[in-house]
């Protein structure tokens, strides 16, 4: 097992990776703040990854997302709308660069 640490918004993110029974990499996440468990970590299906680096990257991203949901200034923030906005922008840029410019009718 290897541990990786990150700090985000005052929270310490500890990620420990291991191989499961199928040989895939999984990550266990611990997010204390000032030595105490910061909040109850959501129970989710553990994603499996082909490499240890992928498992670490995903775990840190998930931890930051959960922390962000607990920060007061992010109460109204929606990951769905942010992702939708980014996808719309990317699609429009790709269409523009390929010469297939479409206009949207409202």
N, CA, C and O atoms as CSV, one atom per row, in Angstrom:
chain,resi,resn,atom,element,x,y,z
A,1,UNK,N,N,0.841,-1.188,0.000
A,1,UNK,CA,C,0.000,0.000,0.000
A,1,UNK,C,C,0.878,1.240,0.000
A,1,UNK,O,O,1.896,1.313,0.687
A,2,UNK,N,N,0.448,2.207,-0.791
A,2,UNK,CA,C,1.165,3.472,-0.847
A,2,UNK,C,C,0.197,4.580,-0.469
A,2,UNK,O,O,-0.972,4.552,-0.853
A,3,UNK,N,N,0.687,5.555,0.285
A,3,UNK,CA,C,-0.154,6.683,0.694
A,3,UNK,C,C,0.308,7.954,-0.005
A,3,UNK,O,O,1.500,8.178,-0.211
A,4,UNK,N,N,-0.670,8.776,-0.362
A,4,UNK,CA,C,-0.433,10.078,-0.956
A,4,UNK,C,C,-1.241,11.087,-0.168
A,4,UNK,O,O,-2.343,10.788,0.292
A,5,UNK,N,N,-0.691,12.285,-0.011
A,5,UNK,CA,C,-1.365,13.319,0.762
A,5,UNK,C,C,-1.555,14.567,-0.079
A,5,UNK,O,O,-0.730,14.896,-0.931
A,6,UNK,N,N,-2.660,15.255,0.177
A,6,UNK,CA,C,-2.960,16.518,-0.485
A,6,UNK,C,C,-3.673,17.389,0.547
A,6,UNK,O,O,-4.282,16.876,1.486
A,7,UNK,N,N,-3.595,18.687,0.370
A,7,UNK,CA,C,-4.307,19.619,1.247
A,7,UNK,C,C,-5.186,20.482,0.366
A,7,UNK,O,O,-4.737,21.019,-0.646
A,8,UNK,N,N,-6.449,20.610,0.762
A,8,UNK,CA,C,-7.404,21.408,-0.008
A,8,UNK,C,C,-8.337,22.116,0.969
A,8,UNK,O,O,-9.023,21.464,1.757
A,9,UNK,N,N,-8.365,23.429,0.921
A,9,UNK,CA,C,-9.251,24.257,1.755
A,9,UNK,C,C,-9.111,23.927,3.241
A,9,UNK,O,O,-10.096,23.932,3.979
A,10,UNK,N,N,-7.888,23.642,3.672
A,10,UNK,CA,C,-7.646,23.345,5.078
A,10,UNK,C,C,-7.892,21.904,5.475
A,10,UNK,O,O,-7.677,21.541,6.631
A,11,UNK,N,N,-8.335,21.081,4.552
A,11,UNK,CA,C,-8.577,19.666,4.807
A,11,UNK,C,C,-7.363,18.863,4.339
A,11,UNK,O,O,-6.769,19.170,3.305
A,12,UNK,N,N,-7.007,17.853,5.090
A,12,UNK,CA,C,-5.924,16.957,4.709
A,12,UNK,C,C,-6.548,15.751,4.020
A,12,UNK,O,O,-7.387,15.060,4.599
A,13,UNK,N,N,-6.142,15.507,2.806
A,13,UNK,CA,C,-6.651,14.359,2.057
A,13,UNK,C,C,-5.571,13.286,2.066
A,13,UNK,O,O,-4.453,13.513,1.603
A,14,UNK,N,N,-5.909,12.130,2.589
A,14,UNK,CA,C,-4.989,11.001,2.614
A,14,UNK,C,C,-5.561,9.904,1.728
A,14,UNK,O,O,-6.683,9.443,1.940
A,15,UNK,N,N,-4.782,9.489,0.734
A,15,UNK,CA,C,-5.219,8.458,-0.197
A,15,UNK,C,C,-4.276,7.264,-0.069
A,15,UNK,O,O,-3.061,7.402,-0.212
A,16,UNK,N,N,-4.842,6.110,0.198
A,16,UNK,CA,C,-4.072,4.874,0.264
A,16,UNK,C,C,-4.546,3.967,-0.861
A,16,UNK,O,O,-5.740,3.694,-0.982
A,17,UNK,N,N,-3.621,3.504,-1.678
A,17,UNK,CA,C,-3.987,2.649,-2.808
A,17,UNK,C,C,-3.636,1.198,-2.513
A,17,UNK,O,O,-2.730,0.895,-1.737
A,18,UNK,N,N,-4.382,0.317,-3.158
A,18,UNK,CA,C,-4.147,-1.122,-3.014
A,18,UNK,C,C,-4.756,-1.818,-4.224
A,18,UNK,O,O,-5.590,-1.253,-4.932
A,19,UNK,N,N,-4.332,-3.032,-4.442
A,19,UNK,CA,C,-4.931,-3.847,-5.509
A,19,UNK,C,C,-6.037,-4.702,-4.897
A,19,UNK,O,O,-5.887,-5.249,-3.805
A,20,UNK,N,N,-7.145,-4.805,-5.621
A,20,UNK,CA,C,-8.234,-5.656,-5.136
A,20,UNK,C,C,-8.050,-7.089,-5.640
A,20,UNK,O,O,-7.028,-7.415,-6.245
A,21,UNK,N,N,-9.033,-7.930,-5.390
A,21,UNK,CA,C,-8.921,-9.344,-5.750
A,21,UNK,C,C,-8.864,-9.574,-7.255
A,21,UNK,O,O,-8.447,-10.648,-7.688
A,22,UNK,N,N,-9.263,-8.612,-8.055
A,22,UNK,CA,C,-9.206,-8.736,-9.508
A,22,UNK,C,C,-7.941,-8.098,-10.089
A,22,UNK,O,O,-7.746,-8.090,-11.304
A,23,UNK,N,N,-7.083,-7.563,-9.214
A,23,UNK,CA,C,-5.833,-6.958,-9.670
A,23,UNK,C,C,-5.955,-5.495,-10.058
A,23,UNK,O,O,-4.978,-4.885,-10.492
A,24,UNK,N,N,-7.144,-4.923,-9.909
A,24,UNK,CA,C,-7.349,-3.508,-10.236
A,24,UNK,C,C,-6.925,-2.647,-9.051
A,24,UNK,O,O,-6.927,-3.101,-7.907
A,25,UNK,N,N,-6.564,-1.409,-9.337
A,25,UNK,CA,C,-6.177,-0.463,-8.282
A,25,UNK,C,C,-7.410,0.246,-7.742
A,25,UNK,O,O,-8.254,0.717,-8.503
A,26,UNK,N,N,-7.501,0.314,-6.420
A,26,UNK,CA,C,-8.557,1.063,-5.748
A,26,UNK,C,C,-7.912,1.973,-4.717
A,26,UNK,O,O,-6.785,1.734,-4.285
A,27,UNK,N,N,-8.629,3.014,-4.327
A,27,UNK,CA,C,-8.086,3.986,-3.373
A,27,UNK,C,C,-9.041,4.149,-2.197
A,27,UNK,O,O,-10.257,4.238,-2.367
A,28,UNK,N,N,-8.470,4.185,-1.020
A,28,UNK,CA,C,-9.224,4.474,0.193
A,28,UNK,C,C,-8.894,5.902,0.598
A,28,UNK,O,O,-7.729,6.298,0.617
A,29,UNK,N,N,-9.930,6.675,0.924
A,29,UNK,CA,C,-9.765,8.102,1.197
A,29,UNK,C,C,-10.084,8.399,2.656
A,29,UNK,O,O,-11.055,7.886,3.211
A,30,UNK,N,N,-9.254,9.232,3.262
A,30,UNK,CA,C,-9.485,9.719,4.616
A,30,UNK,C,C,-9.324,11.236,4.567
A,30,UNK,O,O,-8.336,11.739,4.033
A,31,UNK,N,N,-10.297,11.970,5.126
A,31,UNK,CA,C,-10.264,13.436,5.063
A,31,UNK,C,C,-10.443,14.017,6.464
A,31,UNK,O,O,-11.545,14.426,6.830
A,32,UNK,N,N,-9.369,14.054,7.244
A,32,UNK,CA,C,-9.476,14.691,8.566
A,32,UNK,C,C,-9.201,16.192,8.484
A,32,UNK,O,O,-8.606,16.676,7.521
A,33,UNK,N,N,-9.635,16.901,9.491
A,33,UNK,CA,C,-9.320,18.320,9.628
A,33,UNK,C,C,-8.976,18.544,11.097
A,33,UNK,O,O,-9.777,18.272,11.991
A,34,UNK,N,N,-7.780,19.041,11.319
A,34,UNK,CA,C,-7.280,19.263,12.675
A,34,UNK,C,C,-7.334,17.976,13.501
A,34,UNK,O,O,-7.678,18.000,14.682
A,35,UNK,N,N,-6.994,16.866,12.870
A,35,UNK,CA,C,-6.919,15.589,13.566
A,35,UNK,C,C,-8.238,14.887,13.803
A,35,UNK,O,O,-8.245,13.762,14.303
A,36,UNK,N,N,-9.352,15.508,13.462
A,36,UNK,CA,C,-10.679,14.921,13.655
A,36,UNK,C,C,-11.301,14.621,12.295
A,36,UNK,O,O,-11.000,15.282,11.302
A,37,UNK,N,N,-12.169,13.620,12.266
A,37,UNK,CA,C,-12.890,13.321,11.040
A,37,UNK,C,C,-13.756,14.536,10.701
A,37,UNK,O,O,-14.588,14.949,11.508
A,38,UNK,N,N,-13.567,15.100,9.531
A,38,UNK,CA,C,-14.210,16.364,9.165
A,38,UNK,C,C,-15.719,16.212,8.958
A,38,UNK,O,O,-16.493,17.074,9.375
A,39,UNK,N,N,-16.127,15.144,8.329
A,39,UNK,CA,C,-17.537,14.886,8.071
A,39,UNK,C,C,-17.672,13.420,7.683
A,39,UNK,O,O,-16.679,12.745,7.412
A,40,UNK,N,N,-18.887,12.945,7.658
A,40,UNK,CA,C,-19.099,11.551,7.293
A,40,UNK,C,C,-18.859,11.388,5.801
A,40,UNK,O,O,-19.478,12.061,4.978
A,41,UNK,N,N,-17.957,10.488,5.473
A,41,UNK,CA,C,-17.613,10.255,4.075
A,41,UNK,C,C,-18.718,9.436,3.414
A,41,UNK,O,O,-19.151,8.432,3.980
A,42,UNK,N,N,-19.188,9.839,2.229
A,42,UNK,CA,C,-20.279,9.106,1.581
A,42,UNK,C,C,-19.842,7.702,1.162
A,42,UNK,O,O,-18.730,7.503,0.673
A,43,UNK,N,N,-20.726,6.746,1.361
A,43,UNK,CA,C,-20.463,5.372,0.929
A,43,UNK,C,C,-20.776,5.292,-0.560
A,43,UNK,O,O,-21.907,5.542,-0.976
A,44,UNK,N,N,-19.790,4.950,-1.345
A,44,UNK,CA,C,-19.980,4.830,-2.786
A,44,UNK,C,C,-19.399,3.506,-3.266
A,44,UNK,O,O,-18.672,2.828,-2.540
A,45,UNK,N,N,-19.729,3.159,-4.483
A,45,UNK,CA,C,-19.110,1.996,-5.112
A,45,UNK,C,C,-17.674,2.394,-5.421
A,45,UNK,O,O,-17.428,3.448,-6.007
A,46,UNK,N,N,-16.747,1.563,-5.035
A,46,UNK,CA,C,-15.332,1.871,-5.203
A,46,UNK,C,C,-14.938,1.711,-6.671
A,46,UNK,O,O,-15.011,0.607,-7.211
A,47,UNK,N,N,-14.521,2.798,-7.322
A,47,UNK,CA,C,-14.067,2.659,-8.710
A,47,UNK,C,C,-12.769,1.868,-8.790
A,47,UNK,O,O,-11.950,1.909,-7.872
A,48,UNK,N,N,-12.589,1.149,-9.891
A,48,UNK,CA,C,-11.372,0.375,-10.121
A,48,UNK,C,C,-10.589,1.021,-11.251
A,48,UNK,O,O,-11.170,1.527,-12.212
A,49,UNK,N,N,-9.270,1.002,-11.131
A,49,UNK,CA,C,-8.409,1.653,-12.110
A,49,UNK,C,C,-7.320,0.705,-12.574
A,49,UNK,O,O,-6.941,-0.221,-11.857
A,50,UNK,N,N,-6.821,0.944,-13.778
A,50,UNK,CA,C,-5.763,0.105,-14.338
A,50,UNK,C,C,-4.406,0.434,-13.745
A,50,UNK,O,O,-3.537,-0.434,-13.659
A,51,UNK,N,N,-4.214,1.693,-13.331
A,51,UNK,CA,C,-2.922,2.078,-12.772
A,51,UNK,C,C,-3.117,2.723,-11.401
A,51,UNK,O,O,-4.196,3.216,-11.070
A,52,UNK,N,N,-2.059,2.706,-10.630
A,52,UNK,CA,C,-2.079,3.324,-9.314
A,52,UNK,C,C,-2.246,4.835,-9.431
A,52,UNK,O,O,-2.960,5.440,-8.632
A,53,UNK,N,N,-1.597,5.450,-10.417
A,53,UNK,CA,C,-1.715,6.901,-10.609
A,53,UNK,C,C,-3.145,7.327,-10.898
A,53,UNK,O,O,-3.598,8.359,-10.405
A,54,UNK,N,N,-3.867,6.528,-11.704
A,54,UNK,CA,C,-5.266,6.845,-11.991
A,54,UNK,C,C,-6.113,6.779,-10.721
A,54,UNK,O,O,-6.981,7.625,-10.509
A,55,UNK,N,N,-5.866,5.792,-9.891
A,55,UNK,CA,C,-6.625,5.638,-8.640
A,55,UNK,C,C,-6.375,6.833,-7.718
A,55,UNK,O,O,-7.306,7.344,-7.095
A,56,UNK,N,N,-5.135,7.273,-7.634
A,56,UNK,CA,C,-4.794,8.421,-6.791
A,56,UNK,C,C,-5.448,9.688,-7.317
A,56,UNK,O,O,-6.049,10.442,-6.551
A,57,UNK,N,N,-5.336,9.929,-8.617
A,57,UNK,CA,C,-5.921,11.131,-9.217
A,57,UNK,C,C,-7.428,11.188,-8.979
A,57,UNK,O,O,-7.959,12.229,-8.590
A,58,UNK,N,N,-8.112,10.075,-9.211
A,58,UNK,CA,C,-9.556,10.038,-9.022
A,58,UNK,C,C,-9.929,10.266,-7.560
A,58,UNK,O,O,-10.880,10.991,-7.269
A,59,UNK,N,N,-9.193,9.656,-6.648
A,59,UNK,CA,C,-9.498,9.806,-5.224
A,59,UNK,C,C,-9.350,11.254,-4.772
A,59,UNK,O,O,-10.188,11.760,-4.025
A,60,UNK,N,N,-8.302,11.913,-5.214
A,60,UNK,CA,C,-8.106,13.323,-4.839
A,60,UNK,C,C,-9.205,14.188,-5.442
A,60,UNK,O,O,-9.713,15.089,-4.775
A,61,UNK,N,N,-9.579,13.931,-6.690
A,61,UNK,CA,C,-10.675,14.689,-7.316
A,61,UNK,C,C,-11.985,14.479,-6.558
A,61,UNK,O,O,-12.718,15.437,-6.311
A,62,UNK,N,N,-12.284,13.228,-6.188
A,62,UNK,CA,C,-13.520,12.956,-5.444
A,62,UNK,C,C,-13.500,13.629,-4.086
A,62,UNK,O,O,-14.504,14.198,-3.656
A,63,UNK,N,N,-12.366,13.569,-3.410
A,63,UNK,CA,C,-12.262,14.195,-2.091
A,63,UNK,C,C,-12.453,15.701,-2.196
A,63,UNK,O,O,-13.170,16.288,-1.386
A,64,UNK,N,N,-11.825,16.334,-3.180
A,64,UNK,CA,C,-11.981,17.786,-3.361
A,64,UNK,C,C,-13.430,18.151,-3.671
A,64,UNK,O,O,-13.933,19.172,-3.202
A,65,UNK,N,N,-14.097,17.312,-4.462
A,65,UNK,CA,C,-15.504,17.580,-4.794
A,65,UNK,C,C,-16.374,17.510,-3.541
A,65,UNK,O,O,-17.229,18.372,-3.338
A,66,UNK,N,N,-16.169,16.500,-2.700
A,66,UNK,CA,C,-16.959,16.363,-1.471
A,66,UNK,C,C,-16.653,17.511,-0.514
A,66,UNK,O,O,-17.563,18.066,0.101
A,67,UNK,N,N,-15.379,17.866,-0.386
A,67,UNK,CA,C,-15.006,19.006,0.465
A,67,UNK,C,C,-15.688,20.271,-0.049
A,67,UNK,O,O,-16.257,21.033,0.732
A,68,UNK,N,N,-15.634,20.491,-1.343
A,68,UNK,CA,C,-16.263,21.677,-1.937
A,68,UNK,C,C,-17.747,21.754,-1.646
A,68,UNK,O,O,-18.296,22.845,-1.497
A,69,UNK,N,N,-18.400,20.610,-1.565
A,69,UNK,CA,C,-19.827,20.586,-1.254
A,69,UNK,C,C,-20.101,20.988,0.188
A,69,UNK,O,O,-21.221,21.376,0.522
A,70,UNK,N,N,-19.083,20.899,1.050
A,70,UNK,CA,C,-19.246,21.250,2.455
A,70,UNK,C,C,-18.772,22.667,2.775
A,70,UNK,O,O,-18.934,23.132,3.903
A,71,UNK,N,N,-18.190,23.354,1.795
A,71,UNK,CA,C,-17.733,24.722,2.026
A,71,UNK,C,C,-18.904,25.682,1.901
A,71,UNK,O,O,-19.695,25.558,0.966
A,72,UNK,N,N,-19.037,26.643,2.821
A,72,UNK,CA,C,-20.188,27.552,2.804
A,72,UNK,C,C,-20.354,28.317,1.499
A,72,UNK,O,O,-21.482,28.471,1.030
A,73,UNK,N,N,-19.280,28.799,0.900
A,73,UNK,CA,C,-19.414,29.600,-0.314
A,73,UNK,C,C,-19.802,28.766,-1.527
A,73,UNK,O,O,-20.130,29.330,-2.571
A,74,UNK,N,N,-19.775,27.446,-1.423
A,74,UNK,CA,C,-20.116,26.592,-2.551
A,74,UNK,C,C,-21.489,25.947,-2.417
A,74,UNK,O,O,-21.813,25.025,-3.166
A,75,UNK,N,N,-22.299,26.418,-1.475
A,75,UNK,CA,C,-23.603,25.792,-1.264
A,75,UNK,C,C,-24.483,25.818,-2.513
A,75,UNK,O,O,-25.248,24.883,-2.750
A,76,UNK,N,N,-24.379,26.885,-3.315
A,76,UNK,CA,C,-25.229,27.013,-4.488
A,76,UNK,C,C,-24.555,26.502,-5.753
A,76,UNK,O,O,-25.135,26.587,-6.836
A,77,UNK,N,N,-23.346,25.974,-5.637
A,77,UNK,CA,C,-22.602,25.535,-6.804
A,77,UNK,C,C,-23.096,24.167,-7.265
A,77,UNK,O,O,-23.334,23.277,-6.448
A,78,UNK,N,N,-23.244,24.009,-8.550
A,78,UNK,CA,C,-23.699,22.742,-9.103
A,78,UNK,C,C,-22.653,22.202,-10.068
A,78,UNK,O,O,-22.318,22.856,-11.056
A,79,UNK,N,N,-22.139,21.011,-9.784
A,79,UNK,CA,C,-21.185,20.377,-10.695
A,79,UNK,C,C,-21.840,20.065,-12.024
A,79,UNK,O,O,-21.185,20.097,-13.065
A,80,UNK,N,N,-23.122,19.765,-11.995
A,80,UNK,CA,C,-23.825,19.438,-13.234
A,80,UNK,C,C,-23.847,20.646,-14.154
A,80,UNK,O,O,-23.559,20.517,-15.344
A,81,UNK,N,N,-24.185,21.825,-13.625
A,81,UNK,CA,C,-24.238,22.998,-14.489
A,81,UNK,C,C,-22.846,23.406,-14.959
A,81,UNK,O,O,-22.692,23.852,-16.096
A,82,UNK,N,N,-21.832,23.262,-14.111
A,82,UNK,CA,C,-20.465,23.593,-14.515
A,82,UNK,C,C,-20.018,22.667,-15.640
A,82,UNK,O,O,-19.440,23.117,-16.629
A,83,UNK,N,N,-20.283,21.393,-15.490
A,83,UNK,CA,C,-19.880,20.430,-16.520
A,83,UNK,C,C,-20.648,20.677,-17.814
A,83,UNK,O,O,-20.079,20.576,-18.901
A,84,UNK,N,N,-21.941,21.001,-17.706
A,84,UNK,CA,C,-22.744,21.279,-18.889
A,84,UNK,C,C,-22.218,22.508,-19.604
A,84,UNK,O,O,-22.122,22.522,-20.832
A,85,UNK,N,N,-21.875,23.547,-18.840
A,85,UNK,CA,C,-21.327,24.758,-19.440
A,85,UNK,C,C,-20.021,24.457,-20.176
A,85,UNK,O,O,-19.815,24.925,-21.296
A,86,UNK,N,N,-19.144,23.681,-19.550
A,86,UNK,CA,C,-17.868,23.334,-20.167
A,86,UNK,C,C,-18.087,22.505,-21.427
A,86,UNK,O,O,-17.407,22.725,-22.429
A,87,UNK,N,N,-19.018,21.561,-21.399
A,87,UNK,CA,C,-19.290,20.732,-22.564
A,87,UNK,C,C,-19.844,21.563,-23.709
A,87,UNK,O,O,-19.467,21.364,-24.864
A,88,UNK,N,N,-20.738,22.495,-23.393
A,88,UNK,CA,C,-21.298,23.369,-24.424
A,88,UNK,C,C,-20.198,24.206,-25.056
A,88,UNK,O,O,-20.121,24.315,-26.280
A,89,UNK,N,N,-19.345,24.798,-24.223
A,89,UNK,CA,C,-18.250,25.611,-24.737
A,89,UNK,C,C,-17.333,24.779,-25.621
A,89,UNK,O,O,-16.976,25.205,-26.719
A,90,UNK,N,N,-16.950,23.598,-25.152
A,90,UNK,CA,C,-16.043,22.748,-25.913
A,90,UNK,C,C,-16.660,22.355,-27.251
A,90,UNK,O,O,-15.990,22.410,-28.282
A,91,UNK,N,N,-17.919,21.964,-27.243
A,91,UNK,CA,C,-18.595,21.557,-28.482
A,91,UNK,C,C,-18.646,22.703,-29.480
A,91,UNK,O,O,-18.391,22.514,-30.669
A,92,UNK,N,N,-18.977,23.894,-28.987
A,92,UNK,CA,C,-19.044,25.051,-29.877
A,92,UNK,C,C,-17.669,25.396,-30.442
A,92,UNK,O,O,-17.554,25.745,-31.617
A,93,UNK,N,N,-16.628,25.300,-29.619
A,93,UNK,CA,C,-15.267,25.557,-30.093
A,93,UNK,C,C,-14.843,24.524,-31.132
A,93,UNK,O,O,-14.245,24.874,-32.149
A,94,UNK,N,N,-15.147,23.266,-30.881
A,94,UNK,CA,C,-14.782,22.202,-31.820
A,94,UNK,C,C,-15.496,22.392,-33.152
A,94,UNK,O,O,-14.894,22.212,-34.210
A,95,UNK,N,N,-16.773,22.754,-33.108
A,95,UNK,CA,C,-17.527,22.992,-34.332
A,95,UNK,C,C,-16.960,24.187,-35.087
A,95,UNK,O,O,-16.823,24.146,-36.309
A,96,UNK,N,N,-16.635,25.238,-34.369
A,96,UNK,CA,C,-16.093,26.447,-34.990
A,96,UNK,C,C,-14.744,26.150,-35.657
A,96,UNK,O,O,-14.510,26.564,-36.792
A,97,UNK,N,N,-13.873,25.446,-34.966
A,97,UNK,CA,C,-12.553,25.157,-35.515
A,97,UNK,C,C,-12.613,24.198,-36.692
A,97,UNK,O,O,-11.750,24.241,-37.569
A,98,UNK,N,N,-13.613,23.338,-36.724
A,98,UNK,CA,C,-13.731,22.404,-37.840
A,98,UNK,C,C,-14.439,23.040,-39.039
A,98,UNK,O,O,-14.541,22.421,-40.098
A,99,UNK,N,N,-14.925,24.266,-38.877
A,99,UNK,CA,C,-15.606,24.940,-39.971
A,99,UNK,C,C,-17.094,24.668,-40.024
A,99,UNK,O,O,-17.796,25.214,-40.875
A,100,UNK,N,N,-17.581,23.835,-39.130
A,100,UNK,CA,C,-19.004,23.524,-39.074
A,100,UNK,C,C,-19.675,24.399,-38.027
A,100,UNK,O,O,-20.026,23.931,-36.944
A,101,UNK,N,N,-19.847,25.660,-38.356
A,101,UNK,CA,C,-20.409,26.587,-37.406
A,101,UNK,C,C,-21.921,26.537,-37.509
A,101,UNK,O,O,-22.486,26.751,-38.581
A,102,UNK,N,N,-22.568,26.256,-36.400
A,102,UNK,CA,C,-24.020,26.182,-36.337
A,102,UNK,C,C,-24.505,27.287,-35.416
A,102,UNK,O,O,-23.858,27.604,-34.419
A,103,UNK,N,N,-25.634,27.864,-35.749
A,103,UNK,CA,C,-26.222,28.841,-34.853
A,103,UNK,C,C,-27.358,28.169,-34.123
A,103,UNK,O,O,-28.057,27.314,-34.667
A,104,UNK,N,N,-27.527,28.570,-32.890
A,104,UNK,CA,C,-28.606,27.994,-32.086
A,104,UNK,C,C,-29.804,28.909,-32.128
A,104,UNK,O,O,-29.670,30.123,-31.972
A,105,UNK,N,N,-30.960,28.346,-32.334
A,105,UNK,CA,C,-32.191,29.113,-32.295
A,105,UNK,C,C,-32.814,29.017,-30.917
A,105,UNK,O,O,-32.910,27.921,-30.366
A,106,UNK,N,N,-33.234,30.118,-30.353
A,106,UNK,CA,C,-33.844,30.097,-29.028
A,106,UNK,C,C,-35.332,29.950,-29.110
A,106,UNK,O,O,-36.007,29.914,-28.081
